[in-house]
Amino acid sequence: MASPSDADVALSLPGFRLRMARTERGMTLEQIAAGSGISLRTLAALEADDYAKLPEAVYVRGYVRRYAALLGIAAQPLVDDLDVRYGAHRSESDGAVRHQRQARGLRRAWLLAGGAAVALILGALLRVIFQ
């Protein structure tokens, strides 16, 4: 059994296929971003098949569907290949991703608590000043 060539591997990558379809249609990433509402950074990561820079799979599936619809190509084969590749990547990095999200959540909680404390202090000061 022959091993797959680089071209075969590239053709199985959803991002590569999206990029090829986009360039064949003469469209820029900016046009795709404007038509899909997906950020340029996310589109670039998607086209590069750089799954470490992408959010949870459920969002990426939606991005692929929107992108494919703008290009007028079938989304399901891309989503199927994405699930295979993205799932393999995520199983390796799930622990790190979960830890990053927990840390982000803690930072947000501290920021919200700090903001609430500042608001209370300012409210108390204003009350004292205007009495």
C-alpha positions in Angstrom: 0.0 0.0 0.0 1.5 3.3 -1.0 1.7 6.1 1.5 -0.3 9.3 0.7 1.6 12.0 -1.2 1.8 15.6 0.1 -0.8 16.6 -2.4 -3.2 14.0 -1.1 -2.6 15.1 2.4 -3.1 18.7 1.5 -6.4 17.9 -0.3 -7.7 16.3 2.8 -7.2 19.4 4.9 -10.4 21.5 5.1 -8.5 24.8 5.4 -6.4 24.1 2.3 -9.5 23.2 0.3 -11.3 26.4 1.4 -8.2 28.5 0.5 -8.0 26.9 -2.9 -11.7 27.4 -3.6 -11.4 31.1 -2.5 -8.4 31.8 -4.7 -10.0 30.0 -7.7 -12.9 32.5 -7.3 -10.6 35.5 -7.0 -11.8 36.4 -3.5 -9.7 37.9 -0.7 -9.8 36.9 2.9 -11.1 40.4 3.6 -14.1 39.7 1.4 -14.8 36.4 3.2 -14.5 38.1 6.5 -16.9 40.8 5.5 -19.4 38.3 4.1 -19.2 35.8 6.9 -18.6 37.9 10.0 -15.6 35.7 10.8 -12.5 37.6 11.9 -9.4 37.7 9.6 -7.3 36.0 12.3 -9.8 33.1 12.6 -10.0 32.8 8.8 -6.2 32.7 8.5 -5.9 30.0 11.2 -8.7 28.1 9.5 -7.1 28.2 6.1 -3.7 27.2 7.6 -5.4 24.3 9.4 -3.9 25.7 12.6 -6.3 24.2 15.1 -4.4 25.5 18.1 -5.6 29.0 17.2 -9.2 28.1 16.8 -12.0 27.8 19.4 -14.1 24.8 20.2 -15.1 22.5 17.3 -18.7 23.5 17.4 -17.8 27.1 16.4 -15.3 26.0 13.8 -17.9 23.8 12.1 -20.1 26.8 11.8 -17.3 28.9 10.4 -16.6 26.2 7.8 -20.3 26.0 6.9 -20.5 29.8 6.5 -17.3 30.0 4.5 -18.3 27.2 2.2 -21.7 28.8 1.6 -20.0 32.0 0.6 -17.9 30.1 -1.9 -20.8 28.0 -3.1 -19.2 24.7 -2.3 -20.5 21.7 -0.3 -19.7 22.1 3.4 -20.4 18.6 4.7 -17.2 16.9 3.3 -15.2 19.7 4.8 -16.9 19.4 8.2 -16.3 15.6 8.1 -12.6 16.0 7.4 -12.4 18.8 10.0 -14.0 16.5 12.7 -11.3 13.9 12.0 -8.4 16.3 12.1 -9.7 18.7 14.7 -10.7 15.9 17.0 -7.3 14.4 16.9 -5.7 17.7 17.7 -8.0 18.6 20.5 -7.6 15.2 22.2 -3.9 16.1 22.5 -4.3 19.6 23.8 -7.6 19.5 25.7 -5.9 19.7 29.1 -4.0 22.8 28.2 -7.0 24.4 26.6 -9.2 23.7 29.6 -6.5 25.2 31.9 -6.2 28.4 29.8 -10.0 28.8 29.8 -10.1 28.3 33.6 -7.4 30.9 34.0 -9.2 33.4 31.8 -12.4 32.8 33.8 -10.6 33.5 37.0 -9.1 36.7 35.6 -12.6 37.8 34.5 -14.0 37.1 37.9 -11.3 39.2 39.6 -11.8 42.0 37.1 -15.6 42.0 37.7 -15.1 41.9 41.5 -12.6 44.7 41.3 -14.9 46.8 39.2 -17.8 46.2 41.6 -15.6 47.3 44.5 -14.5 50.4 42.7 -18.1 51.3 41.9 -19.1 50.8 45.5 -16.3 53.0 46.8 -17.0 55.7 44.2 -20.7 55.6 45.1 -19.9 55.9 48.8 -17.6 58.9 48.1 -20.1 60.6 46.0 -22.7 60.1 48.6 -20.5 61.7 51.3 -19.5 64.6 49.0 -23.1 65.5 48.1 -24.6 65.2 51.5 
